[in-house]
Amino acid sequence: MPIDGLSDVQAVQQIRSDKIDVLIETSGHMENNRLGVIARRAAPVQRHYIGYFATTGLTEMDYFIGDALLIPPEQDSHFSEQVWRLPRTRYACEPLLQAPDPRWQPHPQGQLRLGSFNNLTKVRQESLLLWSQVLRALPQARLILKDKRALDQSVQTRILTCLQEQSIHPDRIEFHGASARWADHMDAYNSIDIALDSLPFNSATTGFDALWMGTPLITLTGDRLAGRQAASLLTGLGRAEWIVRDADAFVDIVSALAHDATQRRHIRETQREQMRGSELCNGPSLARALEASFEMMLNAWFENKAIKHQE
């Protein structure tokens, strides 16, 4: 039964009436969330999954669902919830069957096109300083930034000023606005050679889009969940070699790909099929992992209840 028209108190009453054992919350602190329902302990086991990039901070939220790469054990202290790690990436997506086919070709004049289609509010100084190192190492490269905010003059000024301070000339930067059609947006990936991930908040949906179009995506793992999403995606794809730990390695791997057009062509021709057979497009595998976690969590609740009753 939909609860969007119910108050938090009414929603809790409905959930309890329905005898829900495991309640899954997917919004975190995003707009129109229902954390008030969680705070009222609507179900024996309450868990957050996939919709937010940080702890909810609620004492009544029992678990936060991640995976070993997304949330390593040393980051458990970032969460008020108990971190539950799935035995695979926590991400999965249906194949984007309406997307155009990969049809990348090298630039006829040998120009290298680096790109990011991330929300430009995520492209802050950390990203620009990292990307400027790549641009200095590859003087033949241009940086293509595509987002609905890309044609905003204040956004362009902010980005160009930062890059100029790093000795990157504005002529090397292209700003592309939103496409009229989703298919055109996806087709734009055929016009870039390598996708650069943003930080400290990196790619999730945007990363999947790039990978589906056959675009190599290079990511630098961060020190928080928001900066490790692309690493989880790439692990699920089987491309751990595109995950790096520091800026020097980031520059090195982008440079290596830049100088190997044969490898990049092979990637473009094979990556979509690789994704189809990977964890990233295996919804049943994710469903089984989640189902097993539900059962274990509920069993743990029953065991704790029995112990308290004995006391």
Helices and strands as residue ranges (DSSP letters): H 8-17, E 22-25, H 35-39, E 45-48, E 63-67, G 73-78, E 82-86, E 112-116, H 125-137, E 141-146, H 153-165, G 170-172, E 173-176, H 182-187, G 188-191, E 194-196, H 205-212, E 217-220, G 225-227, H 229-237, G 240-242, E 243-244, H 247-258, H 261-276, G 279-281, H 283-310
